[in-house]
């Protein structure tokens, strides 16, 4: 057994890496600088890190380059105006900004996918950038990094199902059609993967506390 | 010292008919606008659903790192910074406090009110369908690209809805009142998903009107001639 492996077996178990902790703290500090001092440099720094990721997500969904940049720009302007609503105890910035991007993307689909576009002023974004109270405190800042490690521990079949749903954006029916697996099997696989992640996340947090 | 971690027996919220995939597709952004809007409202009203949706949203945000990032155009950040508006130093940020207070008590959840341009349920125009039943289109009168349609449905307490089945899925979020179908009662915050295989005829509970947000995929298939006729006129 290597030293590194034996370290992970310590009674304390999980230790978040310094790097990931500082990334989460760094984001929270930038958000605070925007909220309190209207610090444009902080927004620019966040933009540099998250902009290409969000643009990549949109383009992987089939959004064109220009539209993807328009959506990302809208999202970053929203980060600027809503920064004081960000609460690092409720969700990480990565999750917060992902939700905003998801909302803008669906909003875009709604506006451009139908024949009868109404007054654009009326067709406001479905704004759920506030985290509803029921979701409060569920995820701490370093959770994202723990989660990433936990995904790697899933079975190969589970990982594949999760990837198809979240990275290839396929519905369960599409996954079933593509893999030849019965719909019920796809559901069970994704459900069990998410449940396993949830249980493991709760355990990890217990260890950290 | 470790604080007790609350792990409920069933860690995932179960939708009726075992449709957890709706939550996964919501989190991943795979839903049509009509379904997404309905789920956004459901999340607002249903804490179990909200918790599950939040966890899976976190998962989706985490998995963004597995997708190839695409470099931004060189001028994008600069252009965006030039568009920022600045508030005066002494300007107090007004986070709508009363919206927060009223959130639980208003019949229409916030995402629905936003879609309706800020209108609440009291001010909307209902279109009568059959005696005791009326609808109001939320996402236009015409079908969306995916063939999904979102509307509000109001039915009088005590009435039995016409028996119908579907050409596609029907998602119902109960906003007010309650109804029973096959011995199962659905109330405010419950999400009821039916697929094309079922014929059903919900009974509205006695008392107040039942108001639901409904997404249908393809026209309903009515069993008797009167609803069929009206359906032609009203077009659900």
Contacts between the chains, C-beta under 8 A, distances in Angstrom:
chain1	res1	chain2	res2	distance
A	38	B	86	5.6
A	38	B	87	7.3
A	40	B	81	5.4
A	40	B	84	6.3
A	43	B	80	8.0
A	43	B	81	7.0
A	43	B	84	7.3
A	44	B	77	5.6
A	44	B	81	6.1
A	47	B	72	7.8
A	47	B	77	5.0
A	47	B	80	6.8
A	48	B	77	6.8
A	51	B	72	5.0
A	51	B	76	7.2
A	51	B	77	7.1
A	52	B	69	3.8
A	52	B	70	5.8
A	52	B	71	5.7
A	52	B	72	5.9
A	53	B	64	5.3
A	53	B	65	7.0
A	53	B	67	7.4
A	53	B	69	4.9
A	54	B	64	7.4
A	55	B	69	7.1
A	55	B	70	4.6
A	55	B	72	6.3
A	56	B	64	7.6
A	56	B	67	4.9
A	56	B	68	5.4
A	56	B	69	4.2
A	56	B	70	4.5
A	57	B	64	5.2
A	57	B	67	5.5
A	59	B	70	5.3
A	60	B	67	5.1
A	60	B	68	7.5
A	61	B	29	7.3
A	65	B	70	7.7
A	65	B	73	8.0
A	68	B	70	7.3
A	69	B	72	6.7
A	69	B	73	6.2
A	69	B	76	5.5
A	72	B	72	7.5
A	72	B	76	7.6
A	73	B	76	6.6
A	73	B	79	7.3
A	73	B	80	4.9
A	73	B	83	7.7
A	76	B	80	5.5
A	77	B	80	6.5
A	77	B	83	6.3
A	77	B	84	6.8
A	80	B	84	5.4
A	81	B	85	7.6
A	84	B	93	5.3
A	84	B	95	7.3
A	85	B	95	6.8
A	91	B	54	7.5
A	91	B	58	7.2
A	92	B	58	7.5
A	92	B	61	7.3
A	94	B	61	4.9
A	94	B	62	7.3
A	94	B	64	7.5
A	95	B	57	6.1
A	95	B	58	5.1
A	95	B	61	4.3
A	97	B	61	7.9
A	98	B	57	6.9
A	98	B	60	6.4
A	98	B	61	3.7
A	98	B	64	6.3
A	99	B	57	6.0
A	99	B	61	7.6
A	102	B	29	4.4
A	102	B	57	7.8
A	102	B	60	7.7
A	105	B	29	6.1
A	106	B	29	6.7
A	106	B	31	7.4
A	106	B	33	5.5
A	106	B	36	4.6
A	107	B	33	7.7
A	109	B	32	7.6
A	109	B	33	5.4
A	109	B	145	7.6
A	110	B	33	3.6
A	110	B	37	7.9
A	110	B	139	7.2
A	110	B	144	7.4
A	113	B	33	6.8
A	113	B	144	5.8
A	113	B	145	3.6
A	113	B	146	7.5
A	114	B	139	7.4
A	114	B	140	6.0
A	114	B	142	6.8
A	114	B	143	7.9
A	114	B	144	5.0
A	114	B	145	6.4
A	115	B	140	7.8
A	115	B	142	5.2
A	116	B	140	4.6
A	116	B	141	7.0
A	116	B	142	5.3
A	118	B	140	7.1
A	119	B	117	7.7
A	121	B	117	7.6
A	122	B	116	7.9
A	122	B	117	3.7
A	123	B	115	7.6
A	123	B	117	7.9
A	124	B	114	4.9
A	124	B	115	7.6
A	124	B	117	7.4
A	125	B	114	7.2
A	126	B	36	7.4
A	126	B	37	6.1
A	126	B	40	5.1
A	126	B	111	4.4
A	126	B	114	5.7
A	126	B	115	6.7
A	127	B	110	7.6
A	127	B	111	7.6
A	127	B	114	6.2
A	128	B	40	5.9
A	128	B	43	7.4
A	128	B	44	7.8
A	128	B	110	8.0
A	128	B	111	6.5
A	131	B	54	7.4
A	132	B	43	6.7
A	132	B	44	6.2
A	132	B	50	5.3
A	134	B	47	3.6
A	134	B	48	8.0
A	134	B	50	4.0
A	134	B	51	5.9
A	134	B	54	7.9
A	135	B	50	5.3
A	135	B	51	6.4
A	135	B	53	7.8
A	135	B	54	3.9
A	138	B	51	6.5
A	138	B	54	5.5
A	138	B	55	6.7
A	138	B	58	7.9
A	139	B	54	7.2
A	139	B	55	7.7
A	139	B	58	5.2
A	143	B	58	6.7
A	144	B	58	6.8
A	144	B	61	6.9
A	144	B	62	5.1
A	147	B	58	6.6
A	147	B	59	6.5
A	147	B	62	4.9
A	148	B	62	5.6
A	148	B	65	7.1
A	151	B	59	7.9
A	151	B	62	7.4
A	151	B	63	7.6
A	162	B	59	7.6
A	162	B	63	7.5
A	163	B	63	7.5
A	163	B	66	7.2
A	165	B	24	5.4
A	165	B	25	7.4
A	165	B	28	5.5
A	165	B	30	7.3
A	166	B	24	8.0
A	166	B	27	7.7
A	166	B	28	4.8
A	166	B	59	6.6
A	166	B	60	5.1
A	166	B	63	4.5
A	167	B	63	5.6
A	167	B	66	5.4
A	167	B	67	6.0
A	169	B	28	6.1
A	169	B	29	6.9
A	169	B	30	5.1
A	170	B	30	7.2
A	171	B	21	7.0
A	171	B	25	5.6
A	171	B	30	5.6
A	172	B	21	4.1
A	172	B	24	7.5
A	172	B	25	7.6
A	187	B	18	7.0
A	187	B	20	6.9
A	187	B	21	6.0
A	190	B	20	7.8
A	190	B	21	7.1
A	190	B	24	6.0
A	191	B	12	6.5
A	191	B	20	5.5
A	194	B	12	6.5
A	194	B	24	7.3
A	194	B	55	7.3
A	194	B	56	6.4
A	194	B	59	7.2
A	195	B	11	5.4
A	195	B	12	5.8
A	197	B	55	7.9
A	197	B	59	6.8
A	198	B	11	5.0
A	198	B	12	7.3
A	198	B	55	6.0
A	199	B	7	7.0
A	199	B	11	6.5
A	201	B	55	7.9
A	202	B	5	5.1
A	202	B	7	5.3
A	203	B	5	7.8
A	205	B	5	6.4
A	206	B	2	5.4
A	206	B	3	7.8
A	206	B	5	4.8
A	207	B	2	7.6
A	209	B	1	7.8
A	209	B	2	5.1
A	209	B	3	5.1
A	209	B	5	8.0
